[in-house]
């Protein structure tokens, strides 16, 4: 997907979440299946059904034009299509995400993600997440991954996901049905792995980025705990898999901590309805060791200028 290159990305959150991030020097990647973002995953999974059906239809049409109808195994495709439906409707992969926006002091973000304007926006240097994705690798033998990228809202990039990245464009009329179906199965699996990075264009104004930790659900069921090791860039990193109670649910999360997190925070925005003063914010950052003293300006503090009603 096309890369945008902001230097700073903003995480909008409640005051309580902000307090926990600063106090514990850690960020929480939330279970995407327990949030509104689960609807977005269902959306791209639905698009997967469309693209694999189109790929097969185009293949069958091209083969029929050559007169080699015996090459087309329609029964086998029906089985593959059913398998694809099962994969795209079942929770085969578990994903935890940490969401950010390119927009600082954005009214829509305040309303949607920061306690209706009463929260905080933390400005993280993008390098922080790039290094996490670069250095992180799984510790156990399940196909888990740590990744970081911007969200794609473009229909052309969505098409490129299935045809170019997932390989549907490599299907030709000269192939046997068996090979075509193998490629379709591979495309389904690949698209599910990348699903957290694709959203409907109606969300494009969010300009979102995500840090994603994913693993296979059956490995969690088998009792394997997600773990990640990091290289020299992050010698102090820690990762924790844990649960919290949220309303009437028990929700899992991935906590990622770094003792040197302060150097990756550039600025903090106080929400338009937040009652914390700039002085109180600066004193708090001193108390948790993110600023040396009151004259330390390494982290800028801003009060939102968003017009809020």
C-alpha positions in Angstrom: 0.0 0.0 0.0 1.1 3.6 -0.5 3.0 4.9 2.4 2.3 8.2 4.1 5.3 9.5 6.1 4.2 11.5 9.2 6.9 11.9 11.9 4.4 11.9 14.7 1.3 9.8 15.3 -1.4 10.5 17.9 -3.1 8.0 20.2 -6.4 9.4 21.6 -7.5 7.9 24.9 -9.3 8.5 28.2 -7.4 10.1 31.1 -7.3 6.8 32.8 -5.7 5.1 29.8 -3.2 8.0 29.5 -2.4 7.7 33.2 -1.7 3.9 32.8 0.5 4.4 29.8 2.7 7.0 31.5 2.8 5.4 34.9 3.6 1.9 33.6 5.6 3.0 30.5 3.6 0.6 28.4 0.9 0.6 25.7 -1.9 -1.9 25.5 -2.8 -3.6 22.3 -6.6 -4.3 22.5 -8.4 -7.4 21.3 -9.9 -6.2 18.0 -12.6 -8.8 18.3 -14.0 -7.0 21.3 -14.2 -3.5 19.8 -16.1 -1.7 17.0 -13.1 -2.6 14.8 -14.3 -6.1 14.6 -17.0 -4.8 12.1 -14.1 -3.6 9.9 -12.6 -7.1 9.8 -15.9 -8.6 8.7 -16.0 -6.0 6.0 -12.7 -7.0 4.4 -13.5 -10.6 4.9 -16.6 -10.1 2.9 -14.6 -8.5 0.1 -12.4 -11.6 0.1 -15.4 -13.6 -0.9 -16.0 -11.3 -3.8 -12.5 -11.4 -5.1 -12.0 -15.2 -5.0 -15.3 -15.7 -6.7 -14.3 -13.2 -9.4 -10.9 -14.8 -9.8 -12.5 -18.2 -10.3 -15.2 -16.9 -12.7 -12.6 -15.1 -14.8 -10.5 -18.3 -15.0 -13.5 -20.5 -15.9 -14.6 -18.0 -18.6 -11.1 -17.8 -20.1 -10.7 -21.6 -20.1 -14.2 -22.1 -21.7 -13.1 -19.8 -24.5 -10.3 -22.2 -25.3 -12.7 -25.2 -25.4 -11.0 -27.1 -22.6 -13.9 -27.3 -20.2 -12.7 -30.6 -18.8 -10.0 -28.6 -17.0 -12.5 -26.8 -14.8 -13.3 -28.6 -11.6 -16.4 -26.9 -10.4 -17.0 -29.3 -7.5 -13.5 -28.7 -6.1 -14.1 -24.9 -6.3 -17.4 -25.3 -4.4 -15.4 -27.0 -1.6 -12.7 -24.4 -1.6 -15.4 -21.6 -1.5 -17.0 -23.3 1.4 -13.7 -23.5 3.2 -13.1 -19.8 2.5 -16.5 -18.9 3.9 -15.6 -20.9 7.1 -12.2 -19.2 7.4 -13.6 -15.7 6.9 -16.5 -16.1 9.3 -14.7 -18.0 12.1 -12.3 -16.4 14.5 -9.3 -18.3 13.1 -6.8 -15.5 13.9 -6.5 -13.4 17.0 -5.4 -9.8 16.6 -4.6 -7.1 19.1 -4.1 -3.5 17.9 -2.8 -0.2 19.1 -4.5 2.6 17.0 -3.1 6.0 16.1 -4.0 8.9 13.8 -1.9 11.3 11.8 -4.2 14.1 13.0 -3.4 16.2 16.1 -6.2 17.9 17.8 -8.9 16.4 15.6 -12.5 16.9 16.5 -13.6 13.5 15.2 -10.9 11.7 17.1 -11.7 13.5 20.3 -15.3 12.5 20.0 -14.8 8.9 19.0 -11.7 7.8 21.0 -11.0 10.2 23.9 -14.0 10.0 26.2 -16.0 12.5 24.1 -13.3 15.2 24.3 -12.5 14.7 28.0 -9.4 12.7 27.3 -5.8 13.1 26.1 -3.9 12.6 22.8 -0.3 11.3 23.1 2.0 12.2 20.2 4.4 9.3 19.6 7.3 9.4 17.2 6.6 7.0 14.4 10.1 5.5 14.8 9.0 3.9 18.0 6.5 1.6 16.3 8.7 1.0 13.2 11.4 -0.4 15.5 8.9 -2.5 17.4 7.8 -4.1 14.1 11.4 -4.4 12.9 12.8 -6.0 16.0 9.9 -8.1 17.3 9.8 -11.8 16.5 7.8 -14.6 18.1 9.3 -16.8 20.8 7.2 -19.9 20.3 6.4 -22.1 17.3 3.1 -20.6 16.3 2.9 -18.3 13.2 2.5 -15.1 15.1 3.6 -11.6 14.0 4.2 -8.1 15.0 3.6 -5.5 12.3 3.0 -1.7 11.9 1.5 0.1 8.9 -0.9 2.7 7.8 -4.6 1.8 7.1 -5.6 1.7 3.4 -9.0 3.1 2.5 -8.4 3.1 -1.3 -10.4 0.7 -3.5 -7.4 0.3 -5.9 -5.2 -0.7 -3.0 -7.9 -3.1 -1.8 -7.8 -4.7 -5.3 -4.0 -4.8 -5.2 -4.2 -6.7 -1.9 -6.0 -9.6 -3.5 -4.5 -9.6 -7.0 -0.9 -8.5 -6.4 0.0 -9.1 -2.8 -2.2 -12.3 -2.4 -1.3 -13.5 -5.9 -4.7 -13.8 -7.7 -3.2 -11.9 -10.6 -0.9 -14.9 -11.2 -3.8 -17.2 -12.2 -3.8 -18.0 -16.0 -6.0 -20.1 -18.2 -3.1 -22.4 -18.8 -3.2 -23.6 -15.2 -4.9 -26.7 -14.1 -7.8 -26.3 -11.6 -5.8 -27.8 -8.8 -3.1 -25.1 -9.1 -5.7 -22.3 -9.4 -7.5 -23.5 -6.2 -4.2 -23.7 -4.4 -3.5 -20.1 -5.2 -7.1 -19.1 -4.1 -6.6 -20.9 -0.8 -3.3 -19.1 -0.3 -4.9 -15.7 -1.2 -7.6 -16.3 1.4 -5.1 -16.9 4.2 -2.9 -14.0 3.2 -5.8 -11.6 3.0 -6.9 -12.6 6.5 -3.4 -11.9 7.9 -3.5 -8.4 6.4 -7.2 -7.6 7.1 -6.5 -5.3 10.1 -4.9 -2.8 7.6 -7.8 -2.3 5.3 -11.0 -0.3 6.0 -13.9 1.1 4.1 -13.2 4.5 2.5 -15.9 6.0 4.7 -13.3 6.0 7.5 -10.6 7.7 5.5 -10.7 10.9 7.4 -9.2 9.1 10.4 -5.8 8.7 8.7 -5.1 5.7 10.9 -2.0 3.6 11.6 -1.9 0.4 13.6 0.6 -1.7 15.6 -0.8 -5.2 15.3 0.1 -8.4 17.2 -1.6 -11.5 15.7 -1.5 -15.2 16.3 -3.6 -18.3 15.5 -6.6 -18.8 17.7 -6.1 -22.6 17.9 -2.6 -22.1 19.5 -4.2 -20.0 22.2 -6.8 -22.7 22.8 -3.9 -25.2 23.0 -2.4 -23.2 25.9 0.4 -21.4 24.1 1.0 -17.9 25.5 1.9 -15.1 23.1 5.5 -14.0 23.7 7.9 -11.8 21.7 11.6 -11.2 21.9 13.3 -8.0 20.8 16.8 -7.2 19.5 19.4 -4.6 20.4 17.2 -1.6 19.5 14.9 -2.3 22.4 16.9 -4.0 25.2 14.4 -2.9 27.9 11.2 -4.1 26.2 8.8 -6.3 27.9 5.5 -7.9 26.6 2.7 -9.2 28.7 -0.5 -11.2 27.8 -3.2 -10.5 30.3 -7.0 -10.0 30.8 -9.2 -7.2 32.2 -12.9 -6.9 33.0 -14.8 -4.6 30.7 -18.4 -4.2 31.6 -19.8 -7.7 31.4 -16.8 -9.2 29.4 -13.3 -10.5 30.1 -11.1 -9.0 27.5 -7.5 -10.0 26.6 -4.8 -7.5 25.7 -1.1 -7.4 24.9 0.9 -5.0 27.1 4.1 -3.8 25.5 6.4 -1.8 27.8 9.7 0.1 27.3 11.5 1.8 30.1 12.8 4.4 27.6 9.4 5.3 26.3 9.8 9.0 27.2 12.2 9.7 24.4 9.6 8.5 21.9 6.9 11.0 23.0 7.0 14.4 21.3 3.9 16.1 22.5 0.7 15.8 24.5 -2.7 17.4 23.7 -5.2 18.0 26.5 -8.7 17.4 25.2 -11.3 20.3 24.7 -13.4 19.1 27.7 -10.5 17.8 29.8 -10.1 19.6 33.1 -6.4 19.0 33.5 -4.4 22.2 33.3 -1.1 22.5 31.4 0.7 23.1 34.8 -0.9 19.9 36.3 0.1 17.9 33.2 3.7 19.1 33.4 3.9 18.3 37.1 2.5 14.8 36.5 5.1 14.1 33.7 7.9 15.2 36.1 6.5 12.9 38.8 6.6 9.8 36.5 10.0 10.7 35.1 9.1 11.8 31.6 10.3 15.4 32.2 13.4 16.3 34.3 12.0 19.5 35.7 9.5 22.3 35.0 11.8 23.9 32.4 12.2 20.7 30.4 10.5 21.2 27.1 11.4 17.9 25.5 7.7 17.0 25.5 5.4 19.8 24.4 2.0 20.3 26.1 -0.9 21.8 24.2 -4.5 22.6 25.1 -7.0 21.6 22.3 -8.2 24.4 20.1 -11.0 22.2 18.7 -14.4 23.9 18.6 -16.5 21.5 20.7 -20.2 21.6 21.3 
